[in-house]
Amino acid sequence: MCGLVGIAVDAMNGANSYDAGVFDDLLYMDALRGKDSTGVVLLDKHGGVEVIKEAIHAFQFQETKEYKSIRSDFISKGKVLFGHNRKKTMGKIEDESAHPFVIDNNVVFMHNGTLRNHEKLYKTAVDSEALGMHLAKCNGDPRKIEEALADVDGAYACVWLDQSKEIIYLIRNK
């Protein structure tokens, strides 16, 4: 199974170095849940979103210039930083299969779990991407999300960001 981590701050000027250090530790330790790929999404105080992902272990990921840049942006202007470590259950181990998935240039989606019927939701190689596409079409409507989840067969814990609304959704079953 994969792992999800995150940190949100309520500060005028972004996070502080302590918050960023806590996130570093969370992302690194979360690699126990999956070492096949790592990704993060940053929502900044201006509504901007940054996404990076790569099919490498969190330790290597945190040494990349892209991660160091997003970490710096978290400190200077960040509101929320979420991370994902993937343990491949379906699909290949490649950058495209890493989380988060960007759907319709608006929804940024991460999932922990395994679905048994993902191809009935959408024809994708990775069950998580299919679930993200399935939930994105609900446009944040709680009733539609509940109805869409009735179609899902499997385990899920999900985090997604609707960029246009600046809303973060967190759900899990059981």
Secondary structure as the mmCIF struct_conf table of DSSP 4:
data_model
#
loop_
_struct_conf.conf_type_id
_struct_conf.id
_struct_conf.beg_label_comp_id
_struct_conf.beg_label_asym_id
_struct_conf.beg_label_seq_id
_struct_conf.end_label_comp_id
_struct_conf.end_label_asym_id
_struct_conf.end_label_seq_id
STRN STRN1 GLY A 3 ALA A 8
TURN_TY1_P TURN_TY1_P1 MET A 12 ASN A 13
HELX_RH_AL_P HELX_RH_AL_P1 SER A 17 ASP A 30
HELX_RH_3T_P HELX_RH_3T_P1 ALA A 31 ARG A 33
BEND BEND1 ASP A 36 ASP A 36
STRN STRN2 SER A 37 ASP A 44
TURN_TY1_P TURN_TY1_P2 LYS A 45 HIS A 46
BEND BEND2 GLY A 47 GLY A 47
STRN STRN3 VAL A 49 GLU A 54
BEND BEND3 ALA A 55 ILE A 56
HELX_RH_AL_P HELX_RH_AL_P2 ALA A 58 PHE A 61
TURN_TY1_P TURN_TY1_P3 GLN A 62 GLU A 63
BEND BEND4 THR A 64 THR A 64
HELX_RH_AL_P HELX_RH_AL_P3 LYS A 65 LYS A 77
STRN STRN4 GLY A 78 ARG A 86
BEND BEND5 THR A 89 GLY A 91
BEND BEND6 ILE A 93 GLU A 94
HELX_RH_3T_P HELX_RH_3T_P2 ASP A 95 SER A 97
BEND BEND7 ALA A 98 HIS A 99
HELX_LH_PP_P HELX_LH_PP_P1 PRO A 100 PRO A 100
STRN STRN5 PHE A 101 ILE A 103
TURN_TY1_P TURN_TY1_P4 ASP A 104 ASN A 106
STRN STRN6 VAL A 107 ASN A 112
BEND BEND8 GLY A 113 GLY A 113
STRN STRN7 LEU A 115 LEU A 115
BEND BEND9 ARG A 116 ARG A 116
HELX_RH_AL_P HELX_RH_AL_P4 HIS A 118 LEU A 121
BEND BEND10 ALA A 125 VAL A 126
HELX_RH_AL_P HELX_RH_AL_P5 ASP A 127 ALA A 136
TURN_TY1_P TURN_TY1_P5 LYS A 137 GLY A 140
HELX_RH_AL_P HELX_RH_AL_P6 PRO A 142 LEU A 149
TURN_TY1_P TURN_TY1_P6 ALA A 150 ASP A 151
STRN STRN8 GLY A 154 GLY A 154
STRN STRN9 ALA A 157 ASP A 162
TURN_TY1_P TURN_TY1_P7 GLN A 163 GLU A 166
STRN STRN10 ILE A 167 ARG A 172
#
